[in-house]
Amino acid sequence: MRHNKAINHLGRKSGHRKALMANMASSLIKHKRIETTVAKAKALKTYVEPLITKCKEDTTHSRRVVFSYLKDKDAVKELFGVIAPKVADRPGGYTRVLHTGFRLGDGADMALIELVDFNEAALASAKKEEKKATRRSRAKKAEPKAEAAPAEPAAAPEAEEAPKAE
């Protein structure tokens, strides 16, 4: 039974696993997207998301805490300088795991893990969808206003005439 075993050990001793996660997190932060196995991607997601949350508050203490996990000055600088401003308003869910198929050598299930706010293709399509939605909503709002403007003066005399008739 695997009661109370929350983390995936990935078939490694703790020192090797910590070094693996630190190196993968640094690579993800520097390159914004890496390809790895699904198990490692899921483990990396739980490792790097708290670090990104920690980087929202740019203090010496938070930089030291993040550096103790990453062990890479360039990655820490990138995290606090480039990534933190982009994810400042996001409440979580900074990474995305996309399954890509199987590795040819051993058939391992492969995945692409990326930072959500740095995928240009997804951001471009989201902006296009937003523009379409705003055009529709503006067009619908503009038509009732145009119709309502002539209708209001016509409605006002009818309202005045109705009480006079009674």
C-alpha positions as a Markdown table, in Angstrom:
| # | Residue | x | y | z |
|---|---|---|---|---|
| 1 | Met | 0.0 | 0.0 | 0.0 |
| 2 | Arg | 1.2 | 3.5 | -0.7 |
| 3 | His | -0.5 | 5.4 | 2.1 |
| 4 | Asn | 0.9 | 8.9 | 2.7 |
| 5 | Lys | 3.4 | 8.8 | -0.1 |
| 6 | Ala | 2.7 | 12.0 | -1.9 |
| 7 | Ile | 5.8 | 12.4 | -4.1 |
| 8 | Asn | 7.0 | 10.3 | -7.0 |
| 9 | His | 10.5 | 9.1 | -6.1 |
| 10 | Leu | 11.3 | 8.5 | -9.8 |
| 11 | Gly | 13.5 | 5.5 | -9.0 |
| 12 | Arg | 16.3 | 7.7 | -7.5 |
| 13 | Lys | 17.8 | 8.4 | -4.1 |
| 14 | Ser | 16.8 | 11.7 | -2.5 |
| 15 | Gly | 20.1 | 13.5 | -3.4 |
| 16 | His | 19.8 | 12.5 | -7.1 |
| 17 | Arg | 16.1 | 13.4 | -7.2 |
| 18 | Lys | 16.7 | 16.9 | -5.7 |
| 19 | Ala | 19.5 | 17.6 | -8.1 |
| 20 | Leu | 17.4 | 16.4 | -11.0 |
| 21 | Met | 14.5 | 18.6 | -10.0 |
| 22 | Ala | 16.8 | 21.6 | -9.5 |
| 23 | Asn | 18.3 | 21.2 | -12.9 |
| 24 | Met | 15.0 | 20.6 | -14.7 |
| 25 | Ala | 13.4 | 23.6 | -12.9 |
| 26 | Ser | 16.4 | 25.8 | -14.0 |
| 27 | Ser | 16.1 | 24.6 | -17.6 |
| 28 | Leu | 12.3 | 25.3 | -17.6 |
| 29 | Ile | 12.8 | 28.8 | -16.2 |
| 30 | Lys | 15.6 | 29.6 | -18.7 |
| 31 | His | 14.0 | 28.0 | -21.8 |
| 32 | Lys | 10.3 | 28.4 | -20.9 |
| 33 | Arg | 9.6 | 24.9 | -22.3 |
| 34 | Ile | 11.3 | 21.5 | -22.0 |
| 35 | Glu | 10.5 | 18.0 | -23.1 |
| 36 | Thr | 10.7 | 15.1 | -20.7 |
| 37 | Thr | 8.8 | 12.1 | -19.5 |
| 38 | Val | 5.3 | 12.5 | -18.1 |
| 39 | Ala | 6.3 | 11.3 | -14.6 |
| 40 | Lys | 9.2 | 13.8 | -14.4 |
| 41 | Ala | 7.0 | 16.6 | -15.8 |
| 42 | Lys | 4.3 | 16.0 | -13.2 |
| 43 | Ala | 7.0 | 15.9 | -10.4 |
| 44 | Leu | 8.5 | 19.1 | -11.8 |
| 45 | Lys | 5.2 | 20.9 | -11.8 |
| 46 | Thr | 4.8 | 20.3 | -8.1 |
| 47 | Tyr | 8.4 | 21.4 | -7.6 |
| 48 | Val | 8.4 | 24.6 | -9.6 |
| 49 | Glu | 5.0 | 26.1 | -9.0 |
| 50 | Pro | 5.6 | 27.0 | -5.3 |
| 51 | Leu | 8.9 | 28.7 | -6.5 |
| 52 | Ile | 7.0 | 30.8 | -9.0 |
| 53 | Thr | 4.5 | 31.8 | -6.3 |
| 54 | Lys | 7.4 | 32.7 | -4.0 |
| 55 | Cys | 8.9 | 34.9 | -6.7 |
| 56 | Lys | 5.9 | 37.2 | -6.8 |
| 57 | Glu | 7.3 | 38.9 | -3.6 |
| 58 | Asp | 10.7 | 40.2 | -4.5 |
| 59 | Thr | 12.5 | 40.2 | -1.2 |
| 60 | Thr | 16.0 | 39.1 | -0.2 |
| 61 | His | 14.5 | 36.3 | 1.8 |
| 62 | Ser | 12.4 | 34.9 | -1.0 |
| 63 | Arg | 15.4 | 35.1 | -3.4 |
| 64 | Arg | 17.5 | 33.1 | -1.0 |
| 65 | Val | 14.8 | 30.5 | -0.5 |
| 66 | Val | 14.3 | 30.1 | -4.3 |
| 67 | Phe | 18.1 | 30.0 | -4.8 |
| 68 | Ser | 18.3 | 27.2 | -2.2 |
| 69 | Tyr | 16.0 | 25.1 | -4.4 |
| 70 | Leu | 17.4 | 26.1 | -7.8 |
| 71 | Lys | 21.1 | 26.5 | -7.1 |
| 72 | Asp | 21.5 | 28.6 | -10.3 |
| 73 | Lys | 21.9 | 32.4 | -10.1 |
| 74 | Asp | 20.9 | 33.0 | -13.8 |
| 75 | Ala | 17.7 | 31.1 | -13.3 |
| 76 | Val | 16.8 | 33.0 | -10.1 |
| 77 | Lys | 17.5 | 36.3 | -12.0 |
| 78 | Glu | 15.3 | 35.2 | -14.9 |
| 79 | Leu | 12.6 | 34.1 | -12.5 |
| 80 | Phe | 12.4 | 37.3 | -10.5 |
| 81 | Gly | 13.1 | 39.6 | -13.4 |
| 82 | Val | 11.1 | 38.2 | -16.4 |
| 83 | Ile | 8.7 | 35.6 | -15.1 |
| 84 | Ala | 7.4 | 37.3 | -11.9 |
| 85 | Pro | 6.0 | 40.4 | -13.6 |
| 86 | Lys | 4.1 | 38.3 | -16.2 |
| 87 | Val | 2.5 | 36.0 | -13.6 |
| 88 | Ala | 1.8 | 38.7 | -11.0 |
| 89 | Asp | -2.0 | 38.6 | -11.5 |
| 90 | Arg | -2.3 | 34.8 | -12.0 |
| 91 | Pro | -3.5 | 33.0 | -8.9 |
| 92 | Gly | -1.7 | 29.7 | -9.8 |
| 93 | Gly | -1.4 | 27.2 | -12.6 |
| 94 | Tyr | 1.8 | 28.6 | -14.0 |
| 95 | Thr | 2.8 | 25.5 | -16.0 |
| 96 | Arg | 1.1 | 23.2 | -18.5 |
| 97 | Val | 1.9 | 19.6 | -19.3 |
| 98 | Leu | 1.1 | 18.4 | -22.8 |
| 99 | His | 1.4 | 14.8 | -23.7 |
| 100 | Thr | 3.4 | 14.3 | -26.9 |
| 101 | Gly | 3.5 | 10.6 | -27.5 |
| 102 | Phe | 6.0 | 7.8 | -26.9 |
| 103 | Arg | 9.8 | 7.8 | -27.0 |
| 104 | Leu | 11.2 | 5.6 | -29.8 |
| 105 | Gly | 13.9 | 3.9 | -27.7 |
| 106 | Asp | 12.0 | 2.5 | -24.8 |
| 107 | Gly | 8.4 | 3.6 | -25.4 |
| 108 | Ala | 8.3 | 6.0 | -22.4 |
| 109 | Asp | 5.4 | 8.4 | -22.4 |
| 110 | Met | 6.7 | 11.8 | -23.2 |
| 111 | Ala | 5.4 | 15.2 | -22.4 |
| 112 | Leu | 6.1 | 18.9 | -23.0 |
| 113 | Ile | 6.1 | 21.1 | -19.9 |
| 114 | Glu | 5.9 | 24.8 | -20.5 |
| 115 | Leu | 5.2 | 28.1 | -18.7 |
| 116 | Val | 1.6 | 29.1 | -19.5 |
| 117 | Asp | 2.3 | 32.9 | -19.9 |
| 118 | Phe | 5.2 | 32.3 | -22.3 |
| 119 | Asn | 3.5 | 30.3 | -25.1 |
| 120 | Glu | 3.3 | 32.8 | -28.0 |
| 121 | Ala | 1.0 | 30.6 | -30.1 |
| 122 | Ala | -1.6 | 30.1 | -27.4 |
| 123 | Leu | -1.4 | 33.8 | -26.3 |
| 124 | Ala | -1.9 | 34.9 | -29.9 |
| 125 | Ser | -4.9 | 32.7 | -30.5 |
| 126 | Ala | -6.4 | 33.8 | -27.1 |
| 127 | Lys | -6.0 | 37.4 | -28.2 |
| 128 | Lys | -7.7 | 36.7 | -31.5 |
| 129 | Glu | -10.6 | 35.0 | -29.7 |
| 130 | Glu | -11.0 | 38.0 | -27.4 |
| 131 | Lys | -11.1 | 40.5 | -30.2 |
| 132 | Lys | -13.8 | 38.5 | -32.0 |
| 133 | Ala | -15.9 | 38.4 | -28.8 |
| 134 | Thr | -15.5 | 42.2 | -28.2 |
| 135 | Arg | -16.5 | 43.0 | -31.8 |
| 136 | Arg | -19.7 | 41.0 | -31.4 |
| 137 | Ser | -20.5 | 42.5 | -28.1 |
| 138 | Arg | -19.8 | 46.0 | -29.3 |
| 139 | Ala | -21.9 | 45.4 | -32.4 |
| 140 | Lys | -24.8 | 44.2 | -30.3 |
| 141 | Lys | -24.5 | 47.0 | -27.9 |
| 142 | Ala | -24.3 | 49.6 | -30.7 |
| 143 | Glu | -27.5 | 48.4 | -32.4 |
| 144 | Pro | -29.8 | 48.7 | -29.4 |
| 145 | Lys | -28.4 | 52.1 | -28.6 |
| 146 | Ala | -29.0 | 53.3 | -32.2 |
| 147 | Glu | -32.6 | 51.9 | -32.1 |
| 148 | Ala | -33.3 | 53.1 | -28.6 |
| 149 | Ala | -32.4 | 56.7 | -29.4 |
| 150 | Pro | -35.1 | 57.3 | -32.0 |
| 151 | Ala | -37.6 | 55.1 | -30.1 |
| 152 | Glu | -37.2 | 57.0 | -26.8 |
| 153 | Pro | -38.5 | 60.4 | -28.2 |
| 154 | Ala | -41.4 | 58.6 | -29.9 |
| 155 | Ala | -42.2 | 56.7 | -26.7 |
| 156 | Ala | -42.2 | 59.8 | -24.7 |
| 157 | Pro | -45.1 | 61.5 | -26.6 |
| 158 | Glu | -47.1 | 58.3 | -26.5 |
| 159 | Ala | -46.6 | 58.2 | -22.8 |
| 160 | Glu | -47.8 | 61.8 | -22.5 |
| 161 | Glu | -50.8 | 61.1 | -24.8 |
| 162 | Ala | -51.9 | 58.1 | -22.8 |
| 163 | Pro | -52.5 | 60.0 | -19.6 |
| 164 | Lys | -54.3 | 62.8 | -21.5 |
| 165 | Ala | -56.7 | 60.4 | -23.0 |
| 166 | Glu | -57.7 | 59.0 | -19.7 |
